[in-house]
């Protein structure tokens, strides 16, 4: 069920989000998405660096000392 609260913008265009809505957020950073005249507010969940280990599989033929070789390999992965 949706909760609705009517708020006014302050002179600088800011709004306050009720604290009970923000309670479960792990970050103060937000993404704002504009859909015509509507704005969607999405909290950004931070990802611990340990979650990123082994998340990208790269060919063994890459020379990690050469940044151009590494960039080329990463771009090839992106195209797949």
PAZAPA-4460 file (N, C-alpha, C; in steps of 0.05 Angstrom, whole numbers, plus 32768, in hexadecimal, padded with zeros to 4 digits):
% residues 80
    n_x    n_y    n_z   ca_x   ca_y   ca_z    c_x    c_y    c_z   seq   type   mol
   8010   7FE9   8000   8000   8000   8000   8012   8019   8000     1      X     A
   800B   802C   7FEF   801B   8044   7FEC   8015   8058   8003     2      X     A
   802A   8064   800D   8026   807A   8021   802A   8094   8012     3      X     A
   8018   80A7   8018   8019   80C1   800A   801D   80D7   801F     4      X     A
   8030   80E8   8019   8035   8100   802A   8038   8118   8017     5      X     A
   802A   812D   801D   802C   8146   800D   8041   8157   801A     6      X     A
   8055   8160   800A   806A   8171   8014   806D   8189   8002     7      X     A
   8079   819E   800C   807F   81B6   7FFC   809D   81B8   7FF8     8      X     A
   80A5   81C2   7FE1   80C1   81C8   7FDC   80C9   81E1   7FEB     9      X     A
   80E2   81E1   7FF5   80EC   81F9   8001   80F6   820B   7FEB    10      X     A
   80FE   8224   7FF1   8107   8236   7FDC   811E   822C   7FCB    11      X     A
   812D   8218   7FD5   8144   820D   7FC6   813C   81F4   7FB7    12      X     A
   8123   81EC   7FB7   811A   81D5   7FA8   811D   81BA   7FB7    13      X     A
   8121   81BB   7FD1   8125   81A3   7FE1   810A   8199   7FED    14      X     A
   8108   817F   7FF2   80F2   8174   8000   80FE   8162   8017    15      X     A
   80EE   815D   802B   80F8   814B   8040   80E8   8131   803D    16      X     A
   80F6   811B   803F   80EA   8100   803D   80E6   80F7   805A    17      X     A
   80CE   80ED   8060   80C9   80E5   807C   80DE   80D1   8086    18      X     A
   80E6   80D4   809F   80FB   80C3   80AA   80F3   80A5   80AA    19      X     A
   80DA   809F   80AF   80D3   8082   80AF   80D5   8076   8094    20      X     A
   80D4   8086   807E   80D8   807C   8063   80F6   8077   805E    21      X     A
   8107   8088   806A   8124   8086   8066   8132   8072   8079    22      X     A
   8123   8068   808D   8130   8058   80A2   813F   8040   8097    23      X     A
   8135   8032   8083   8143   801A   807A   8158   801F   8065    24      X     A
   815C   8038   805C   816F   803E   8048   818C   803C   8054    25      X     A
   819E   8031   8044   81B9   802E   804E   81CC   8044   8044    26      X     A
   81C1   8056   8034   81D1   806B   8029   81C1   8085   8028    27      X     A
   81CF   809B   8027   81C1   80B5   8024   81C1   80BD   8007    28      X     A
   81CD   80AD   7FF5   81CD   80B3   7FD9   81B4   80A9   7FCB    29      X     A
   81AA   80B9   7FB9   8191   80B2   7FAB   8194   80B5   7F8D    30      X     A
   8183   80A7   7F7E   8180   80AA   7F62   8165   80B7   7F5D    31      X     A
   8164   80CD   7F4E   814B   80D9   7F47   8145   80D3   7F2A    32      X     A
   812D   80C8   7F25   8125   80C1   7F09   810C   80D2   7F03    33      X     A
   810E   80E1   7EED   80F7   80F2   7EE5   80E7   80E4   7ED0    34      X     A
   80CD   80E0   7ED5   80BA   80D5   7EC2   80A6   80EA   7EBC    35      X     A
   80AB   80FB   7EA8   8099   8111   7EA2   8097   8124   7EBA    36      X     A
   8080   8127   7EC6   807D   8139   7EDD   8080   812B   7EF7    37      X     A
   8088   8111   7EF7   808B   8102   7F10   80A9   80FD   7F15    38      X     A
   80B1   80FB   7F2E   80CC   80F5   7F35   80CD   80DD   7F47    39      X     A
   80DE   80C9   7F40   80E1   80B1   7F50   80FB   80B4   7F60    40      X     A
   80FA   80AE   7F79   8112   80B0   7F8B   811A   8094   7F92    41      X     A
   8133   808C   7F8C   813C   8071   7F91   8156   8072   7FA1    42      X     A
   8157   8067   7FB9   8170   8067   7FC9   8184   8054   7FBC    43      X     A
   819D   805C   7FBD   81B3   804C   7FB2   81BD   803A   7FC8    44      X     A
   81BD   8020   7FC3   81C8   800D   7FD6   81E6   800A   7FD0    45      X     A
   81F7   800E   7FE3   8214   800B   7FDD   821A   7FED   7FDC    46      X     A
   822D   7FE7   7FCB   8236   7FCB   7FC7   8252   7FC8   7FD4    47      X     A
   8255   7FB5   7FE6   8270   7FB1   7FF2   8283   7FA6   7FDC    48      X     A
   829B   7FAF   7FDC   82AE   7FA7   7FC8   82B1   7F88   7FC6    49      X     A
   82AE   7F7A   7FDC   82B1   7F5D   7FDC   829C   7F50   7FCA    50      X     A
   8285   7F5D   7FC6   8270   7F52   7FB4   8279   7F53   7F96    51      X     A
   828D   7F63   7F90   8295   7F66   7F74   82AB   7F53   7F6C    52      X     A
   82B8   7F45   7F7F   82CD   7F33   7F79   82C2   7F1C   7F68    53      X     A
   82D0   7F15   7F53   82C8   7EFF   7F41   82AE   7F05   7F32    54      X     A
   82A6   7F1E   7F30   828D   7F24   7F23   8291   7F28   7F05    55      X     A
   82AA   7F2C   7EFC   82B0   7F30   7EDF   82C4   7F1A   7ED7    56      X     A
   82BD   7F0B   7EC2   82CF   7EF7   7EB8   82DE   7F03   7EA0    57      X     A
   82F8   7F04   7EA1   8308   7F0F   7E8C   831B   7EFA   7E81    58      X     A
   8320   7EFB   7E67   8331   7EE8   7E5A   834D   7EE8   7E68    59      X     A
   835A   7ED1   7E67   8375   7ECF   7E73   838A   7EDC   7E62    60      X     A
   8383   7EE4   7E49   8396   7EF0   7E37   839A   7F0E   7E3A    61      X     A
   838E   7F19   7E4F   838F   7F36   7E53   83A9   7F3E   7E61    62      X     A
   83B5   7F53   7E57   83CD   7F5E   7E64   83C4   7F74   7E77    63      X     A
   83C2   7F6F   7E91   83B8   7F82   7EA4   83CA   7F9A   7EA8    64      X     A
   83E3   7F98   7E9F   83F5   7FAF   7EA1   83F0   7FC3   7E8B    65      X     A
   83E5   7FBA   7E74   83DF   7FCB   7E5E   83C2   7FD4   7E60    66      X     A
   83BD   7FEE   7E66   83A1   7FF7   7E6A   8391   7FF5   7E50    67      X     A
   839E   7FF7   7E39   838F   7FF5   7E20   8385   7FD9   7E1B    68      X     A
   8395   7FC6   7E22   838C   7FAA   7E20   8375   7FA4   7E32    69      X     A
   8377   7FAD   7E4B   8361   7FA9   7E5E   8348   7FB7   7E55    70      X     A
   834A   7FD0   7E4B   8332   7FDE   7E42   8325   7FD0   7E2B    71      X     A
   8335   7FC7   7E18   832B   7FB8   7E01   831B   7F9F   7E09    72      X     A
   8326   7F91   7E1C   8319   7F78   7E26   82FF   7F7F   7E34    73      X     A
   82FF   7F94   7E45   82E6   7F9B   7E53   82D1   7FA5   7E3F    74      X     A
   82D9   7FB3   7E2A   82C5   7FBC   7E16   82BA   7FA4   7E07    75      X     A
   82CA   7F90   7E02   82C0   7F78   7DF5   82AC   7F69   7E06    76      X     A
   82B0   7F69   7E21   829D   7F5D   7E33   8283   7F6C   7E33    77      X     A
   8285   7F86   7E31   826D   7F97   7E31   825B   7F92   7E19    78      X     A
   8268   7F8D   7E02   8259   7F88   7DE9   824A   7F6E   7DE9    79      X     A
   8252   7F5B   7DF9   8245   7F41   7DF9   8229   7F42   7E04    80      X     A
***
